């Protein structure tokens, strides 16, 4: 893990003209080790555990799942967010294309910001914010800090969350985040900025039905 972090910083210096410091590589290596420890070691095993499906929020709450996709060759990101109620029904969704250079971590942070803006604009008061990028979730829980530019986005999200009555940031494996993942993949390919309220795009309905079925 330390070797990978050093290699990544070296490549940024060589190919992106991004000045980095040894302390950054050390910090990234520690974050990767923490993530591994929290996911696998604390679970008592060193292989992927059995993962269920998406879990509905409690009555009176909504859950917003977010995800991002990146096409580095075209400096393009796709962001997706979907809001569902305690019955598992889609009450809102958004997909946005950004023409912006950045890595997957930055894209995930921007997707979280998109999600919080959607929540704020629609006025929901009790919200679970869920994503499959554990480093971003831990940063939103204020357990770790990220590199400068990513951290600025994280702080924007935390600031947005302050206006919400009750909010929880939770991590989910990819299998529990498939609807937001498909939205993000669609956004990166479709040059879009679409918002859906009280409706679900037909091309998402199969995944939504699967998620509802997993809660029965």
GUNUMAR-698746 format. One record per residue (C-alpha): residue number from 1; residue in three letters; x, y, z. Coordinates in nm, 4 decimals. Layout:
<pt lumba="NUM" drenza="ala" u="X" v="Y" w="Z"/>
...
END
This chain:
<pt lumba="1" drenza="unk" u="0.0000" v="0.0000" w="0.0000"/>
<pt lumba="2" drenza="unk" u="0.2833" v="0.2374" w="0.0822"/>
<pt lumba="3" drenza="unk" u="0.4527" v="0.1464" w="-0.2457"/>
<pt lumba="4" drenza="unk" u="0.1349" v="0.2218" w="-0.4419"/>
<pt lumba="5" drenza="unk" u="0.0929" v="0.5605" w="-0.2707"/>
<pt lumba="6" drenza="unk" u="0.4535" v="0.6565" w="-0.3468"/>
<pt lumba="7" drenza="unk" u="0.4118" v="0.5425" w="-0.7087"/>
<pt lumba="8" drenza="unk" u="0.0951" v="0.7531" w="-0.7452"/>
<pt lumba="9" drenza="unk" u="0.2623" v="1.0682" w="-0.6087"/>
<pt lumba="10" drenza="unk" u="0.5643" v="1.0089" w="-0.8360"/>
<pt lumba="11" drenza="unk" u="0.3402" v="0.9810" w="-1.1433"/>
<pt lumba="12" drenza="unk" u="0.1547" v="1.2989" w="-1.0514"/>
<pt lumba="13" drenza="unk" u="0.4900" v="1.4789" w="-1.0311"/>
<pt lumba="14" drenza="unk" u="0.6116" v="1.3396" w="-1.3641"/>
<pt lumba="15" drenza="unk" u="0.3003" v="1.3531" w="-1.5792"/>
<pt lumba="16" drenza="unk" u="0.0644" v="1.6090" w="-1.4236"/>
<pt lumba="17" drenza="unk" u="0.3174" v="1.8689" w="-1.3042"/>
<pt lumba="18" drenza="unk" u="0.1640" v="1.8338" w="-0.9598"/>
<pt lumba="19" drenza="unk" u="0.4099" v="1.9120" w="-0.6829"/>
<pt lumba="20" drenza="unk" u="0.3664" v="1.6624" w="-0.3986"/>
<pt lumba="21" drenza="unk" u="0.5407" v="1.5987" w="-0.0717"/>
<pt lumba="22" drenza="unk" u="0.6556" v="1.2768" w="0.0955"/>
<pt lumba="23" drenza="unk" u="0.4102" v="1.3427" w="0.3780"/>
<pt lumba="24" drenza="unk" u="0.1226" v="1.3185" w="0.1258"/>
<pt lumba="25" drenza="unk" u="0.2299" v="0.9694" w="0.0181"/>
<pt lumba="26" drenza="unk" u="0.2571" v="0.8629" w="0.3812"/>
<pt lumba="27" drenza="unk" u="-0.0899" v="1.0038" w="0.4556"/>
<pt lumba="28" drenza="unk" u="-0.2442" v="0.8266" w="0.1549"/>
<pt lumba="29" drenza="unk" u="-0.0807" v="0.4977" w="0.2535"/>
<pt lumba="30" drenza="unk" u="-0.2195" v="0.5281" w="0.6051"/>
<pt lumba="31" drenza="unk" u="-0.5679" v="0.6008" w="0.4696"/>
<pt lumba="32" drenza="unk" u="-0.5547" v="0.2925" w="0.2474"/>
<pt lumba="33" drenza="unk" u="-0.4405" v="0.0780" w="0.5391"/>
<pt lumba="34" drenza="unk" u="-0.7170" v="0.2187" w="0.7596"/>
<pt lumba="35" drenza="unk" u="-0.9741" v="0.1428" w="0.4910"/>
<pt lumba="36" drenza="unk" u="-0.8488" v="-0.2151" w="0.4559"/>
<pt lumba="37" drenza="unk" u="-0.8503" v="-0.2601" w="0.8320"/>
<pt lumba="38" drenza="unk" u="-1.2018" v="-0.1240" w="0.8757"/>
<pt lumba="39" drenza="unk" u="-1.3532" v="-0.3274" w="0.5934"/>
<pt lumba="40" drenza="unk" u="-1.1778" v="-0.6635" w="0.6291"/>
<pt lumba="41" drenza="unk" u="-0.9800" v="-0.6981" w="0.9498"/>
<pt lumba="42" drenza="unk" u="-1.2551" v="-0.5737" w="1.1813"/>
<pt lumba="43" drenza="unk" u="-1.4975" v="-0.8119" w="1.0145"/>
<pt lumba="44" drenza="unk" u="-1.2708" v="-1.0998" w="1.1183"/>
<pt lumba="45" drenza="unk" u="-1.1848" v="-1.2130" w="0.7678"/>
<pt lumba="46" drenza="unk" u="-0.9644" v="-1.1255" w="0.4728"/>
<pt lumba="47" drenza="unk" u="-1.2000" v="-1.1962" w="0.1865"/>
<pt lumba="48" drenza="unk" u="-1.5164" v="-1.0189" w="0.0728"/>
<pt lumba="49" drenza="unk" u="-1.8031" v="-1.0984" w="0.3052"/>
<pt lumba="50" drenza="unk" u="-2.1556" v="-1.1801" w="0.1929"/>
<pt lumba="51" drenza="unk" u="-2.3349" v="-0.8592" w="0.1040"/>
<pt lumba="52" drenza="unk" u="-2.7092" v="-0.8098" w="0.0977"/>
<pt lumba="53" drenza="unk" u="-2.9004" v="-0.5611" w="-0.1104"/>
<pt lumba="54" drenza="unk" u="-2.9995" v="-0.2005" w="-0.0664"/>
<pt lumba="55" drenza="unk" u="-3.1726" v="-0.1320" w="0.2672"/>
<pt lumba="56" drenza="unk" u="-3.4742" v="0.0977" w="0.2982"/>
<pt lumba="57" drenza="unk" u="-3.4581" v="0.3983" w="0.5311"/>
<pt lumba="58" drenza="unk" u="-3.6820" v="0.4040" w="0.8422"/>
<pt lumba="59" drenza="unk" u="-4.0308" v="0.5542" w="0.8235"/>
<pt lumba="60" drenza="unk" u="-4.0135" v="0.9319" w="0.8044"/>
<pt lumba="61" drenza="unk" u="-3.6660" v="0.9283" w="0.6497"/>
<pt lumba="62" drenza="unk" u="-3.5347" v="0.9309" w="0.2938"/>
<pt lumba="63" drenza="unk" u="-3.2126" v="0.7766" w="0.1707"/>
<pt lumba="64" drenza="unk" u="-3.0055" v="0.9309" w="-0.1062"/>
<pt lumba="65" drenza="unk" u="-2.7471" v="0.7139" w="-0.2768"/>
<pt lumba="66" drenza="unk" u="-2.4742" v="0.8790" w="-0.4820"/>
<pt lumba="67" drenza="unk" u="-2.2011" v="0.7609" w="-0.7168"/>
<pt lumba="68" drenza="unk" u="-1.9623" v="0.8900" w="-0.9823"/>
<pt lumba="69" drenza="unk" u="-1.8012" v="0.7697" w="-1.3040"/>
<pt lumba="70" drenza="unk" u="-1.4901" v="0.9114" w="-1.4699"/>
<pt lumba="71" drenza="unk" u="-1.3699" v="0.9185" w="-1.8308"/>
<pt lumba="72" drenza="unk" u="-1.0176" v="1.0491" w="-1.7810"/>
<pt lumba="73" drenza="unk" u="-0.9342" v="1.0464" w="-2.1522"/>
<pt lumba="74" drenza="unk" u="-1.2063" v="1.3042" w="-2.2143"/>
<pt lumba="75" drenza="unk" u="-1.1775" v="1.5012" w="-1.8863"/>
<pt lumba="76" drenza="unk" u="-1.5361" v="1.4076" w="-1.8098"/>
<pt lumba="77" drenza="unk" u="-1.7222" v="1.3002" w="-1.4970"/>
<pt lumba="78" drenza="unk" u="-2.0707" v="1.1624" w="-1.4492"/>
<pt lumba="79" drenza="unk" u="-2.2496" v="1.2197" w="-1.1197"/>
<pt lumba="80" drenza="unk" u="-2.5612" v="1.0384" w="-1.0050"/>
<pt lumba="81" drenza="unk" u="-2.7914" v="1.0597" w="-0.7033"/>
<pt lumba="82" drenza="unk" u="-3.1229" v="0.8896" w="-0.6280"/>
<pt lumba="83" drenza="unk" u="-3.3603" v="0.9530" w="-0.3365"/>
<pt lumba="84" drenza="unk" u="-3.5946" v="0.6841" w="-0.2067"/>
<pt lumba="85" drenza="unk" u="-3.8488" v="0.6718" w="0.0743"/>
<pt lumba="86" drenza="unk" u="-3.9176" v="0.4049" w="0.3355"/>
<pt lumba="87" drenza="unk" u="-4.1227" v="0.2059" w="0.0822"/>
<pt lumba="88" drenza="unk" u="-3.8269" v="0.1976" w="-0.1551"/>
<pt lumba="89" drenza="unk" u="-4.0007" v="0.4222" w="-0.4075"/>
<pt lumba="90" drenza="unk" u="-3.7948" v="0.6759" w="-0.6032"/>
<pt lumba="91" drenza="unk" u="-3.8963" v="1.0293" w="-0.5043"/>
<pt lumba="92" drenza="unk" u="-3.6148" v="1.2162" w="-0.6811"/>
<pt lumba="93" drenza="unk" u="-3.3031" v="1.1630" w="-0.8844"/>
<pt lumba="94" drenza="unk" u="-3.0372" v="1.3612" w="-1.0628"/>
<pt lumba="95" drenza="unk" u="-2.7699" v="1.2906" w="-1.3227"/>
<pt lumba="96" drenza="unk" u="-2.5090" v="1.5484" w="-1.4251"/>
<pt lumba="97" drenza="unk" u="-2.2146" v="1.5522" w="-1.6621"/>
<pt lumba="98" drenza="unk" u="-1.9135" v="1.7623" w="-1.5645"/>
<pt lumba="99" drenza="unk" u="-1.6399" v="1.8497" w="-1.8114"/>
<pt lumba="100" drenza="unk" u="-1.3687" v="1.8527" w="-1.5523"/>
<pt lumba="101" drenza="unk" u="-1.0324" v="1.6868" w="-1.4956"/>
<pt lumba="102" drenza="unk" u="-1.0084" v="1.4848" w="-1.1771"/>
<pt lumba="103" drenza="unk" u="-0.9685" v="1.1389" w="-1.0319"/>
<pt lumba="104" drenza="unk" u="-1.2322" v="0.9043" w="-0.8928"/>
<pt lumba="105" drenza="unk" u="-1.1991" v="1.0440" w="-0.5421"/>
<pt lumba="106" drenza="unk" u="-1.2712" v="1.3992" w="-0.6531"/>
<pt lumba="107" drenza="unk" u="-1.5644" v="1.2755" w="-0.8633"/>
<pt lumba="108" drenza="unk" u="-1.7141" v="1.0906" w="-0.5653"/>
<pt lumba="109" drenza="unk" u="-1.6805" v="1.4018" w="-0.3487"/>
<pt lumba="110" drenza="unk" u="-1.8567" v="1.6079" w="-0.6156"/>
<pt lumba="111" drenza="unk" u="-2.1318" v="1.3449" w="-0.6376"/>
<pt lumba="112" drenza="unk" u="-2.1842" v="1.3755" w="-0.2615"/>
<pt lumba="113" drenza="unk" u="-2.2135" v="1.7526" w="-0.3041"/>
<pt lumba="114" drenza="unk" u="-2.4690" v="1.7040" w="-0.5824"/>
<pt lumba="115" drenza="unk" u="-2.6664" v="1.4773" w="-0.3488"/>
<pt lumba="116" drenza="unk" u="-2.6687" v="1.7295" w="-0.0640"/>
<pt lumba="117" drenza="unk" u="-2.7804" v="2.0115" w="-0.2936"/>
<pt lumba="118" drenza="unk" u="-3.0699" v="1.7980" w="-0.4160"/>
<pt lumba="119" drenza="unk" u="-3.1698" v="1.7208" w="-0.0566"/>
<pt lumba="120" drenza="unk" u="-3.1472" v="2.0871" w="0.0420"/>
<pt lumba="121" drenza="unk" u="-3.3472" v="2.2053" w="-0.2576"/>
<pt lumba="122" drenza="unk" u="-3.6296" v="1.9572" w="-0.1924"/>
<pt lumba="123" drenza="unk" u="-3.6405" v="2.0263" w="0.1805"/>
<pt lumba="124" drenza="unk" u="-3.6147" v="1.6766" w="0.3279"/>
<pt lumba="125" drenza="unk" u="-3.5335" v="1.6913" w="0.6993"/>
<pt lumba="126" drenza="unk" u="-3.4305" v="1.3356" w="0.7933"/>
<pt lumba="127" drenza="unk" u="-3.1789" v="1.1941" w="0.5502"/>
<pt lumba="128" drenza="unk" u="-2.9385" v="0.9038" w="0.5120"/>
<pt lumba="129" drenza="unk" u="-2.6613" v="0.9804" w="0.2607"/>
<pt lumba="130" drenza="unk" u="-2.5056" v="0.6615" w="0.1285"/>
<pt lumba="131" drenza="unk" u="-2.2198" v="0.5910" w="-0.1102"/>
<pt lumba="132" drenza="unk" u="-1.9762" v="0.3143" w="-0.1991"/>
<pt lumba="133" drenza="unk" u="-1.6568" v="0.5235" w="-0.1713"/>
<pt lumba="134" drenza="unk" u="-1.5583" v="0.4518" w="0.1867"/>
<pt lumba="135" drenza="unk" u="-1.2828" v="0.7129" w="0.2018"/>
<pt lumba="136" drenza="unk" u="-1.5332" v="0.9847" w="0.1060"/>
<pt lumba="137" drenza="unk" u="-1.7883" v="0.8601" w="0.3600"/>
<pt lumba="138" drenza="unk" u="-1.5264" v="0.8582" w="0.6367"/>
<pt lumba="139" drenza="unk" u="-1.4218" v="1.2101" w="0.5404"/>
<pt lumba="140" drenza="unk" u="-1.7867" v="1.3230" w="0.5561"/>
<pt lumba="141" drenza="unk" u="-1.8088" v="1.1631" w="0.9006"/>
<pt lumba="142" drenza="unk" u="-1.5053" v="1.3809" w="0.9844"/>
<pt lumba="143" drenza="unk" u="-1.2933" v="1.0791" w="1.0744"/>
<pt lumba="144" drenza="unk" u="-1.0198" v="1.1576" w="0.8201"/>
<pt lumba="145" drenza="unk" u="-0.9072" v="1.4456" w="0.5998"/>
<pt lumba="146" drenza="unk" u="-0.8326" v="1.4252" w="0.2316"/>
<pt lumba="147" drenza="unk" u="-0.5967" v="1.6101" w="-0.0025"/>
<pt lumba="148" drenza="unk" u="-0.6502" v="1.9856" w="-0.0330"/>
<pt lumba="149" drenza="unk" u="-0.8923" v="2.0119" w="-0.3268"/>
<pt lumba="150" drenza="unk" u="-1.0974" v="1.7069" w="-0.2307"/>
<pt lumba="151" drenza="unk" u="-1.1148" v="1.8325" w="0.1280"/>
<pt lumba="152" drenza="unk" u="-1.2562" v="2.1645" w="0.0092"/>
<pt lumba="153" drenza="unk" u="-1.5454" v="1.9791" w="-0.1547"/>
<pt lumba="154" drenza="unk" u="-1.5917" v="1.7652" w="0.1579"/>
<pt lumba="155" drenza="unk" u="-1.6181" v="2.0807" w="0.3681"/>
<pt lumba="156" drenza="unk" u="-1.8793" v="2.2195" w="0.1271"/>
<pt lumba="157" drenza="unk" u="-2.0856" v="1.9028" w="0.1785"/>
<pt lumba="158" drenza="unk" u="-2.0531" v="1.9219" w="0.5561"/>
<pt lumba="159" drenza="unk" u="-2.1622" v="2.2862" w="0.5423"/>
<pt lumba="160" drenza="unk" u="-2.4674" v="2.1930" w="0.3334"/>
<pt lumba="161" drenza="unk" u="-2.5556" v="1.9157" w="0.5790"/>
<pt lumba="162" drenza="unk" u="-2.5713" v="2.1609" w="0.8696"/>
<pt lumba="163" drenza="unk" u="-2.9109" v="2.2859" w="0.7499"/>
<pt lumba="164" drenza="unk" u="-3.0657" v="1.9367" w="0.7645"/>
<pt lumba="165" drenza="unk" u="-3.2428" v="1.8370" w="1.0855"/>
<pt lumba="166" drenza="unk" u="-3.1033" v="1.4826" w="1.1028"/>
<pt lumba="167" drenza="unk" u="-2.8449" v="1.3368" w="0.8683"/>
<pt lumba="168" drenza="unk" u="-2.6330" v="1.0229" w="0.8610"/>
<pt lumba="169" drenza="unk" u="-2.3478" v="0.9370" w="0.6239"/>
<pt lumba="170" drenza="unk" u="-2.3212" v="0.5628" w="0.5624"/>
<pt lumba="171" drenza="unk" u="-2.1036" v="0.3347" w="0.3522"/>
<pt lumba="172" drenza="unk" u="-2.2524" v="0.0660" w="0.1271"/>
<pt lumba="173" drenza="unk" u="-2.0894" v="-0.1881" w="-0.0988"/>
<pt lumba="174" drenza="unk" u="-2.1381" v="-0.1493" w="-0.4733"/>
<pt lumba="175" drenza="unk" u="-2.4083" v="-0.4193" w="-0.4753"/>
<pt lumba="176" drenza="unk" u="-2.6172" v="-0.1876" w="-0.2569"/>
<pt lumba="177" drenza="unk" u="-2.5538" v="0.1170" w="-0.4730"/>
<pt lumba="178" drenza="unk" u="-2.6386" v="-0.0066" w="-0.8210"/>
<pt lumba="179" drenza="unk" u="-2.9091" v="0.2506" w="-0.9002"/>
<pt lumba="180" drenza="unk" u="-2.6812" v="0.5484" w="-0.8323"/>
<pt lumba="181" drenza="unk" u="-2.4000" v="0.3703" w="-1.0174"/>
<pt lumba="182" drenza="unk" u="-2.6130" v="0.3300" w="-1.3301"/>
<pt lumba="183" drenza="unk" u="-2.7144" v="0.6962" w="-1.3103"/>
<pt lumba="184" drenza="unk" u="-2.3498" v="0.8018" w="-1.2929"/>
<pt lumba="185" drenza="unk" u="-2.2543" v="0.5789" w="-1.5877"/>
<pt lumba="186" drenza="unk" u="-2.5442" v="0.7218" w="-1.7890"/>
<pt lumba="187" drenza="unk" u="-2.4417" v="1.0772" w="-1.7013"/>
<pt lumba="188" drenza="unk" u="-2.0794" v="1.0336" w="-1.8091"/>
<pt lumba="189" drenza="unk" u="-2.1960" v="0.9044" w="-2.1480"/>
<pt lumba="190" drenza="unk" u="-2.4947" v="1.1290" w="-2.2168"/>
<pt lumba="191" drenza="unk" u="-2.3847" v="1.4913" w="-2.1545"/>
<pt lumba="192" drenza="unk" u="-2.6787" v="1.5532" w="-1.9242"/>
<pt lumba="193" drenza="unk" u="-2.8090" v="1.7575" w="-1.6359"/>
<pt lumba="194" drenza="unk" u="-3.1398" v="1.5916" w="-1.5576"/>
<pt lumba="195" drenza="unk" u="-3.3565" v="1.5996" w="-1.2459"/>
<pt lumba="196" drenza="unk" u="-3.6508" v="1.3649" w="-1.1848"/>
<pt lumba="197" drenza="unk" u="-3.9122" v="1.4338" w="-0.9176"/>
<pt lumba="198" drenza="unk" u="-4.1630" v="1.1679" w="-0.8100"/>
<pt lumba="199" drenza="unk" u="-4.0773" v="0.9536" w="-1.1092"/>
<pt lumba="200" drenza="unk" u="-3.8199" v="0.6959" w="-1.2087"/>
<pt lumba="201" drenza="unk" u="-3.6592" v="0.6653" w="-1.5532"/>
<pt lumba="202" drenza="unk" u="-3.7693" v="0.3437" w="-1.7206"/>
<pt lumba="203" drenza="unk" u="-3.4088" v="0.2310" w="-1.7641"/>
<pt lumba="204" drenza="unk" u="-3.3635" v="0.2327" w="-1.3837"/>
<pt lumba="205" drenza="unk" u="-3.6845" v="0.0523" w="-1.2943"/>
<pt lumba="206" drenza="unk" u="-3.5406" v="-0.3009" w="-1.2997"/>
<pt lumba="207" drenza="unk" u="-3.2768" v="-0.2111" w="-1.0397"/>
<pt lumba="208" drenza="unk" u="-3.5303" v="-0.0262" w="-0.8241"/>
<pt lumba="209" drenza="unk" u="-3.7643" v="-0.3273" w="-0.8268"/>
<pt lumba="210" drenza="unk" u="-3.4719" v="-0.5564" w="-0.7349"/>
<pt lumba="211" drenza="unk" u="-3.3832" v="-0.3321" w="-0.4406"/>
<pt lumba="212" drenza="unk" u="-3.7443" v="-0.3277" w="-0.3170"/>
<pt lumba="213" drenza="unk" u="-3.7639" v="-0.7054" w="-0.3492"/>
<pt lumba="214" drenza="unk" u="-3.4492" v="-0.7496" w="-0.1390"/>
<pt lumba="215" drenza="unk" u="-3.6281" v="-0.5773" w="0.1512"/>
<pt lumba="216" drenza="unk" u="-3.9312" v="-0.8061" w="0.1549"/>
END
